[in-house]
Amino acid sequence: MAHRPSASAAGSSLPPLSRPQLAEARRVRAVELFEDGVSNAEIARVVGVCAESVRRWRRAWEEGGASALRRRAATGRPPKLDDAQVETVRAALERGARAWGFEADLWTLERVGEVVARVTGVVLSTASVWRLLTGRLGWSLQRPERRAVEQDESEIARWVAHGSPRSKKRP
């Protein structure tokens, strides 16, 4: 089901900015340009937004300063898991599914939900498990390779190289 990004993808580079973070970065850059006396049209071109957005930002900046353009805390229901619980879940999932008594080392939403309930005591819906994995943990959907367990790679290579006796043309 879900899988951590590879080491090369995770590496030492920073994760990409989220949309709200990117939008705030644009507004912060606009404030720097307001303070330098740059025109609205030029700011719009530099930060990649329409001139109307820059006019709206300038009015907010003039009335409330740079803090008026900072991102506000999200409204709505708070997440069921706090950051410490999310890290506990991450560590539990990194141990693998077999460590939690599952037959195959494969994560499904149901299995992840079960582990979340075991380690945190919080029961999540399937949709919430998906958001936890893809949003807060940064995992992605991985489909297992479909192949027979009995498959013999050396026999397949021999067959490809020499062909099946039935597939050869007879004289």
C-alpha positions as CSV (number, residue, x, y, z in Angstrom):
1,M,0.0,0.0,0.0
2,A,2.1,2.9,1.2
3,H,5.8,3.1,1.1
4,R,8.4,5.6,2.3
5,P,10.2,7.5,-0.4
6,S,13.5,6.0,-1.4
7,A,16.7,7.1,0.4
8,S,17.8,9.0,-2.7
9,A,14.4,10.8,-2.9
10,A,14.4,11.6,0.8
11,G,18.1,12.3,0.9
12,S,19.4,15.5,2.6
13,S,17.3,17.8,0.4
14,L,14.4,19.6,1.9
15,P,10.8,18.5,1.1
16,P,9.0,20.7,-1.5
17,L,6.9,23.6,-0.1
18,S,3.2,23.0,0.3
19,R,0.8,25.2,-1.5
20,P,0.1,27.4,1.5
21,Q,3.8,27.7,2.2
22,L,4.5,28.6,-1.4
23,A,1.8,31.3,-1.3
24,E,3.1,32.7,1.9
25,A,6.7,32.8,0.4
26,R,5.3,34.8,-2.6
27,R,3.6,37.3,-0.2
28,V,6.8,37.6,1.9
29,R,8.8,38.3,-1.3
30,A,6.1,40.9,-2.3
31,V,6.6,42.7,1.1
32,E,10.3,42.9,0.4
33,L,9.6,44.5,-2.9
34,F,6.9,46.9,-1.5
35,E,9.6,48.1,0.9
36,D,12.0,48.6,-2.0
37,G,9.4,50.8,-3.8
38,V,8.8,48.3,-6.7
39,S,5.6,48.8,-8.7
40,N,2.7,46.5,-8.4
41,A,3.0,45.4,-12.0
42,E,6.7,44.5,-11.6
43,I,6.0,42.6,-8.3
44,A,3.2,40.7,-10.1
45,R,5.6,39.7,-12.8
46,V,8.4,38.7,-10.4
47,V,6.3,36.6,-8.0
48,G,4.1,35.1,-10.7
49,V,0.7,36.4,-9.7
50,C,-1.9,38.7,-11.2
51,A,-1.7,42.4,-10.5
52,E,-5.0,42.4,-8.6
53,S,-3.5,40.0,-6.0
54,V,-0.6,42.4,-5.5
55,R,-2.9,45.4,-5.1
56,R,-4.8,43.4,-2.4
57,W,-1.6,42.4,-0.7
58,R,-0.4,46.0,-0.8
59,R,-3.6,47.3,0.9
60,A,-3.3,44.6,3.6
61,W,0.4,45.4,4.1
62,E,-0.3,49.2,4.3
63,E,-3.0,48.6,6.9
64,G,-1.4,45.8,9.0
65,G,2.2,45.5,8.0
66,A,4.0,42.3,7.0
67,S,2.2,40.3,9.6
68,A,-1.1,40.9,7.8
69,L,0.2,38.8,4.9
70,R,1.5,35.9,7.0
71,R,-0.3,32.5,6.8
72,R,-3.0,32.1,9.4
73,A,-3.5,28.9,11.4
74,A,-5.8,26.4,9.7
75,T,-9.4,26.5,10.8
76,G,-11.6,23.5,11.3
77,R,-11.3,20.4,13.3
78,P,-7.8,19.7,14.7
79,P,-6.1,16.5,13.6
80,K,-6.8,13.4,15.8
81,L,-3.0,12.7,16.0
82,D,-0.5,15.2,17.3
83,D,3.0,15.4,15.9
84,A,4.5,13.1,18.6
85,Q,1.8,10.5,17.8
86,V,2.5,10.8,14.1
87,E,6.2,10.1,14.7
88,T,5.3,7.1,16.9
89,V,3.2,5.8,14.0
90,R,6.1,6.4,11.6
91,A,8.5,4.4,13.7
92,A,5.9,1.6,14.1
93,L,5.3,1.4,10.4
94,E,9.0,1.4,9.6
95,R,9.4,-1.8,11.5
96,G,7.3,-3.5,8.8
97,A,4.0,-5.3,8.7
98,R,5.4,-8.7,9.9
99,A,6.6,-7.1,13.1
100,W,3.0,-6.4,13.8
101,G,1.9,-10.0,13.2
102,F,0.7,-9.7,9.6
103,E,1.6,-12.6,7.3
104,A,3.0,-10.5,4.4
105,D,5.2,-7.5,4.7
106,L,2.6,-5.4,2.9
107,W,0.8,-2.3,4.2
108,T,-2.9,-1.8,3.5
109,L,-5.0,1.1,4.8
110,E,-6.8,-1.4,7.1
111,R,-3.5,-2.7,8.5
112,V,-2.1,0.8,9.0
113,G,-5.3,1.8,10.8
114,E,-5.0,-1.2,13.1
115,V,-1.4,-0.3,14.0
116,V,-2.4,3.3,14.6
117,A,-5.1,2.2,17.0
118,R,-2.6,-0.2,18.8
119,V,0.2,2.4,19.3
120,T,-1.9,5.6,19.9
121,G,-5.3,4.3,20.9
122,V,-6.9,6.5,18.2
123,V,-9.2,4.9,15.7
124,L,-9.0,6.5,12.3
125,S,-11.3,6.1,9.3
126,T,-9.8,4.7,6.1
127,A,-9.8,8.2,4.6
128,S,-8.0,9.6,7.6
129,V,-5.4,6.8,7.4
130,W,-4.9,7.7,3.7
131,R,-4.4,11.4,4.6
132,L,-2.0,10.4,7.4
133,L,0.1,8.3,5.1
134,T,0.2,10.6,2.1
135,G,0.0,14.0,3.8
136,R,1.7,13.9,7.2
137,L,4.1,11.0,6.6
138,G,4.8,11.7,2.9
139,W,4.4,8.1,1.8
140,S,3.1,7.2,-1.6
141,L,1.0,4.4,-3.1
142,Q,3.1,1.4,-4.2
143,R,1.6,-1.6,-5.8
144,P,3.3,-5.0,-5.3
145,E,4.7,-6.7,-8.3
146,R,2.4,-9.5,-9.4
147,R,4.3,-12.7,-9.9
148,A,4.0,-16.3,-9.0
149,V,5.9,-17.3,-5.8
150,E,7.1,-20.5,-7.6
151,Q,8.6,-18.6,-10.5
152,D,12.1,-19.7,-11.3
153,E,14.1,-16.9,-12.9
154,S,16.9,-19.2,-14.2
155,E,14.3,-21.4,-16.0
156,I,12.6,-18.4,-17.5
157,A,16.0,-17.1,-18.8
158,R,16.7,-20.6,-20.3
159,W,13.3,-20.7,-21.9
160,V,13.7,-17.2,-23.4
161,A,17.2,-18.1,-24.7
162,H,16.4,-21.5,-26.2
163,G,12.6,-21.3,-26.7
164,S,10.0,-23.8,-25.8
165,P,10.1,-27.1,-27.7
166,R,6.5,-26.6,-28.8
167,S,7.2,-23.1,-30.3
168,K,9.9,-24.2,-32.7
169,K,8.8,-24.9,-36.3
170,R,9.1,-28.4,-37.5
171,P,10.6,-29.1,-41.0
